[in-house]
Amino acid sequence: MRTSAVLRVVIGLASALAAATTGATTFKWASASDIPTWDIHSQNNALANGVHAAVYESLFYYNRKFELEPMLATAFRQMSPTQVRITLRQGVKFHDGAVFNADDAKFSLERAMSKTSNYGVYTQGIDRIVKVDEYTIDILTKGPNPVLQRQLTELRMMDLGWAEKNKSIEPKDIKTKDENFAHRNANGTGPFMLKSWEQDVKLVLVQNPGWWGKASGQYAGNLTEIVYTPIKAEATRVAALLSGEVDMVLDPSPADLPRLRSSPNLKVVDGAENRTIFFGMDQFRDELQGSNIKGKNPLKDVRVRKALYQAIDVQSIARVTMRGLAQPTGALIAPQVNGWSKKSDARWPFDPAAARALLAEAGYPNGFEVDFACPNNRYISDEEICQAVTSMWARVGVKARLRTLPLSTYFPMIQRYEASIYMLGWGVPTFDALYSLQSLVRSVGAQGDGNYNVGRYSNPQMDALVERIKQEVDQKNRNALIEQALVLSHQDVSHIPLHNQVIPWAMKKNVELYHRADNRIDMRSVKVN
């Protein structure tokens, strides 16, 4: 029988706060947007996944070299091509004091597989979970799965008893405004605990004094408290850093970088991110919503999609708008991701005259009007990029009606299929192309298929390739299939790729951390001196 969860949380927080009064070290950081939820299986959002990782832990995770390392699991054994046995770490407790065991692991994986979860892309191929004993589970798959262990890095563990007590057995549905207890509350096993969260205002985490990782040398940092402040305005974020109000800004404006680099009290750490920025297009509706073209959907025509592609000067965007913080790309994955190749990275050339000719050939010599939606606080210069592209399209006759929204409303909106053309940035936590192909170009279906294919592109040939990639274990054959799929995406103009982000982190000189290609801070290693 578990004792009062509430009492244990209060005791845990009291201990952490007591520790914070002696030798307290607070790390204050900021970026443009807030996390959308604390429900770890609700919305697959990169910023949230990074923040959640400080509080909730997965069975396996990446070290600073992006090598897999055990977290809440200690062994991964392939019993057969379709059976994996996982040994769980003993002696781990949730923040409320409950013991982590096989019941929690089984429940968490099944929760991630549920209908309202947005994490199906990480559970693809899983058939069922079987409890072997108190600290052992078997994952039975529908076929061979060459990336299962990498998928497990983003499936964090939740306490079954806590979820049952607080009516949070099912994840919060991203497409609705309904909330469950897990949306605003947290109970993980990680090195930090949620103290408070006022959405779009401030998030506070405090050190977990009973974290299992301390005994095994997992904690190299010195933080006792983490304060995160979402600051939408670029100028305000930079001012907060320059004034000392925050210790770090995750996403400084490209225009402000020269000033930040020259500041004697600050430093900027740069690195390429495994995130590709692109546009998606509604290729499903028979009539394009909000357009002046009635009874037809111009975006269903590959000539129109190619025209939009060739009307965009990505070199100009990289040079002027992004100020060099972009690597123009023709693929939906970055070079750090398994399966990338030079052949798949080829772009259709920037050619406004060809774009106008393609539009005329498709029956739109005077262009057309189209809805164009972009976030305004998620990616580097996202709103500015979309403004620049709007002007470029106007030069070939396409009148894009740009609307920009904050992250919290933008992503639910596009997942309800309410945008005709939309911007998306796609990072790859598994560092394997299947994650992108399954999510972005596979027809919408079950188990994560097409979960962010919100333009509803569909090609049976692509679907067949993705299904083969899911189970192919020969690396050479698998990468050949991935290249075929990426080239097919290029030929179909399933999306319009723009660039891979280069991400600068700006911080005070007394902050020690390491830059990660997934653009998340590993709070276990952060030091403020």
N, C-alpha and C positions, 0 to 999 in steps of 0.2 A: 504493500500500500504506500503510495507516494504522499509525503507530507505536503502542507500547504505551499503551493507554487508561489503565491503572492508573498508569503512570509520569507521564503528563501530568496526571492528577488530583492526584497527590501534589505535582507541581511547582506547579500552580495554587493548591492549598491553602496550600503553603508561602509563595508570594508574597503571598497574601491575609493570612496570619497575620503575615508580616513587616510588611506595611503597617499591620496592626492594632496593632503595638507602637509606631508613631509616629503621633501624632494620631488614636488610635483613638476611635471614637464608637460606643458600644453602645446599642441600642434594645431595651428589655425590655418585652414586653407580654403580656397574658393574656386569656383568655376561658374559658367554661365547659367546652368540649370540645376534643378534639384532632382533627386531620385524620385521615381513615380510611386513607389510603394515599398513596404517592408516585407510583403509577402514574397518569399524567395522563389516561388514557382508561378508567379502571376505574369510578370512582364519581362521578357528577355531584353533588357536594356543594359548596355555596356557600362555606363556610369554606375548604375545600381548594382550590377554584378560585382564591380570592384569594391564598392562600399560594403555590400553584404558580406564579402569574403573576410572582412575584419571581425564579423560577429558570428556568422554561420560558416561552418566548414564542410568541405566535400570529402569524399573518400580518398581522392588523390588530388594533387595540385602541382603547379609548376614552380621550380626554383628560378633563380635569376637568369639561368642559362636556358630556360624553358625546357628543362628536362623534367620528366614526371617524377614526383616524390610522394611517398605515402603520407597521408594525413590521418583521417579517421579509419583508414584501412591500413593493414600492415603487410598484406600479401594479395597478389592477383595471380591465380593459377588457372590455366586453360585446361579444363578436364576433358573436353572434347571440342570439335569445331563449333558446337552450339551450346556449350556449358562452361561458365566461368565461376570459379569458387573464390570468394572474397573473405579473408579473415579480418575481423574488425579489431580495432585497438581497444584494449581493456583499460579501465581506470579513468575513462573520460566522463565528465559530467556536464550537463547543460547548465546554463546560468542560474536556473532555479534549483539546482542541486540534484535533479533527476539523473540517473545513470543512463548513458548511451549504450544501446545494445542492438541486437539484430531486429527486434520489433520496430525500432525507430528507423533503421536503415531500409527495411522492407517497405514500411509506410511511406518514407520520403521519396523513394524511387517510384512507387505506385502513384503518389500524389503528383509527381512531375509528369506522369503518363496520363493524368486525368483530363477530362474534356475541357475544363476551364484553364488548364495550364498552357503557358506559352513556351514551354520547354520541351515540346515533343521532338524538336530537332536533336536534342541530346539523348532522347530515349529511343530513337529510331532503331529498329531491329530487335528491340527487347520484346520477348514474348511474355515472360512472367518472372517473378521473384519468389524464391523459395527459402524459407528459414531452415537452416540445417541444425543449428544449435544456438545458444545464447549469444555467441560472438562469431557466427559464420552464416553467410548467405550464399545462395547460388543464383546467378543471373542466367536464365535460359533464353537464348536468342532464336530468331526465326531462321537464321542462316549464319554463316561466318560473318563476323563484324571486325574488320581490321582496325577500327578507330574507337572501339568501345571504351578503353581505358581513358582516352583523351576526352571522350564525351562526359565521363564521370567527373571531370574537373569542375564542371559548372552545375552539378546537381548537388546542392547543399542539403545538409541533414536537419530535420525538424523533429522535435520530441512528440511522439504519438500521444502521450497522455495530455500534454499541454494543448495540442491541437483539438483533441476530443473535448477537453474541459471548456475550451474557448470557442467551440463551434467553428473551427477553421480546418476541418478535414479536407474540404475542397479549396483550391486556390481562388483568390479573387479574380473575377472575370474582367479582363482588360477592356472589353467592349461595353461594359456597363459602368454606372457610377456607384453600384452597390459595393459596400465594404464588409469585410470580415474583421475579426479581432487581429489577425496576423498582418493586416494592412498597415496598422499604426503601432504595432507592438512586436517585440522580438525576444526570442529565447534560444540562443544558439549555444555552441560549445567553444567559440573562438576566443581570441585574446582580448577582445573588447566587448563591452555590453552597451546596449542602447539605454541612455539615460533620458533623453528627450528628443522629440522631433516635431517641430512646427513647420509644416510643409511650406516650401518656398521662402522660409525665413531663416531657420537655423536647426542644425542637427548636432547633438552632443553624444559622444561615446566616452566611456570610462574604462580603464583597465580592468580586466577580469583577474582578480588575485588568485583564483583557483585553476587557471588555465593549465591543462596537461602539458603543453609545449614548453613551459618554462623548465621543467625538470629534464627535458631532452635537448635543451640548448636551442630551441626553435626561435627564441626571442632575442634578437640582437639589438633592438631599439631601446629607447629610454622613455617612451611616451606613457603618461598616466591619464591623459585626456586628449581627445580629438574634437575640434570644433569645426564644422563645415558650414560655410555660408554661401548660398547661391546668390550671385550678383550678375544680373543679366547684362547691364551696360558695360561695355569694354572699358571705357574711360574710368568708370567707378571702380572696377576690379583692379586696374593698374594703380589708381590713386590709393586704394586700400593697402596694396603691397608697398608702395613708396613711402607711405606714412607709418608703416609698421603695424597696421591694424590686422593684417594677415601675414603669415609666414611664407605662403606659397600660392601661386596662381597656376592652375593646371592648363589654362588656355588663354594666354595673353594674346592681345591683338597683334597681328603681323606689323602694323604701323608703329606699335609701341616698342618693338624689340630693340631697335638701336639705342633708345634711351635707357632701357632696362639693362642692356649689355654694358653700357658705359657707366652705370651707377656703381660707386665704390662699395656699396653695402649689399649688392645683389649679385646673383649669378643666373645664367640661363643654360639649361641642359637640353640639348636637341637630340632627336632620334626619329628614325622612320617608324611609322605606325603600320601595323598590319590591317589597315582600314582603307577601303576604297569608297570614294564618293561617286555617286551616279544618280541618274534620273530614271524613274520607271514610268510606264505609260499604260493607261487603261486600254487593254486589247480584248476586252470581254463584252462590253455593252454594245448593242446594235446601234444605239444612238448616243453620241457623246453628250453627257450632261453639261448644260450651261453653254453650249457652243451655238454659233449662228448656223451651223450645218445641221439640218434636220433630216431625220430618217437614216442617217449614216454615222459611222464612227471613223473619221479619217485615220485614227491611230491604229486601226486594224490593218492598214495598208503598209507593208514594209517600206515602200518608197517614201511615204510620209515620215516614218520613223527615221529612215536614213537621212532624209532632208533636214530634220531637226538636229540630228547628230552632226552633219557636215556644216551646219550653220554656226556651230559653236567653236570659237577660237580658244582651245584649251591652253595654248601657250601664253596667250594674253592673260587669261585668268590666273595661271601659275605665276606669271611675272608681275602683273599689276595688282590684282585683287589679293592673291595669296602671298605676294612679296617673297617668292621663292620657297614657301612652305608647302610645296606640292610637287608630286612626280606624275606628270600626265601619263595616263594609262589607257589601254584598249581592252583590258581584261577586267573581270569582276573580282579578281583576287590580286593581292600584292605579292611581290617576289618572295617574301618570307614564308609564304603558304605553300605546302606541298602540292604539286601539280601545275604550278605556274611555269610557263615556257615563253620564250621570245616569240614563237609563232602565234600563240594565243593572245599575246599582248599587242598585236598589230592594230592600228587605228584606221578608221575611215578618215581620209584627209579633210582638213578644213577647206571648204570650197563653197562659198555662198552662191556662185553661179550654178554649180551642180545642184545645190539645194533647191534653188528656184526652178530649175528644169525638172527635177524630180516631183516637186509639188504640182507643176503644170501637167506633167505626164499622168499623175494620179488623179487629175481632175480639179485641182485647186490652184489655178493660175493666179488668183488674187489672195491666196492664203486662206486662213480661217481663224476664228476665235477659239481660245481654249483656256480652261481653268488650270492654274499652275500653283501648287502648294509647296511651301518650304518651311522648315523650322527656323526660328530666329535666335535660338540659344543652345544649339546642340553641337554643331560642327564649326571648325575654324572658318570665320567669315561666311557662314551659310547664307545669311540674308543678302550680303553683298554679291555673292556668286550668282544668286538667283536674279538679282536686279540686273547684273551684267548680261546674263543669258537672255533675259526678257528683251533687252535692247538688241542683242544679236539676232534673235528670232524676228523681231519687228523689221529688220532690214531685208528679210526674205519674204515678208508678208504675213507672218504668223503673229497674231495679236494675243499674247499670253496675259491673262488677267492674274497677276501675282497676288497671292495672299500668304502672309506669314503668321505662324502660330508658335507659342511656347511648347516646349517638349511635352509637358503634361497633358496637353490637349491634342497636339499634333499626331502622336503615334496612335492613340485610340481612333482618331479620325481616319487615318489612312488604312488602318486595319478593318475599318467598316467599309472600305472600298469607296470612299467619298471624295477622292481626288482623281482628276483626269491625268495630270502629270505631277509627279512628286519627287522630292529629293530624299535620298537615303544614303547613309554611310554604314558600311558593313565591315565590322571587324570579324576576326576568325579565331575564337578562343581555342579551337582544336588544332589550329595551324594545319588544317587539311581542307582541300577544296570541296570535299563532300558537304561540309557545313554550309558553304555558300550555294552550291548547286542545288542541294535539296531544298534550301529555304527560299531561294530567289527564282529559279527557273523550272523546278519540278512543278507539275500541275498541282493545284491545291487538293489536298487529301488528308489522310490520317497520319498520325505519328510524325508530325513536323513537316510533312510534305507541303511545300509552298506556303509556309507560315508567314513569310514576308514577301510572297509573290502577290503583292497587292494590286498589280496591274493585271493579274490573272492571265499572263502569257501561258500558252499551252501548245506543246508540240510533242506528238507521240514518240518521235525519234529521240527527243531530249529525255522524255520520261524513261524510255528503255535504257538509255545510257546511264542515267542516275541510278536506276535499279541495279545495274551491273556493277557500278562503282561501289555501291553499298556493301557488296559481298565479295568482291575480287580481292584475294589475299596476295597475289603475285604483284609486287610493287611496280615492275616494269609495265606489265599489262594494264595495271590500274592507272598509272600516270598517262598512258596512251589514251585510255578511255576519257580521262579528265580533260586532256587536250582536245579531243574530239568534241566534247560537250562545250568547252569554252569557245572553240572555233564556230560551232553551230550557233551559239548565243550571239557571236559577232555577226554572222551572216544574216541571222533573223532580226538583228537589232532588237533583241529582247529587252535591252536596257541601253542607256547612253552613259558609258563610263566617262568620268572626268579625270580624276587623279587619286593617287594614294597620298594620304596626309603625312606631312612631316610635322611632328609635334614638339614645340618648345615648352619646357616647364621653367617658370621663373620663380625664384625663391631667394630668401635671405641667405647670406653666405654661411650662417651658422647652422643651416639645415643640411643634414646628411641623408641621402637616399639614392637609390639607383633607378635609372630610367628604364621603363619597360615598353616593349613594342605593342602591348595591348592597352597602353595608356591608363593603367591603373597603378595606384600607389600600394606597395606592399607595406602595410603599417607595422608589420613585425620587425622591420629593419630600420625604420625612420628614427633619426636622432636629432634633437634640437640642443645644440651646445651653448 
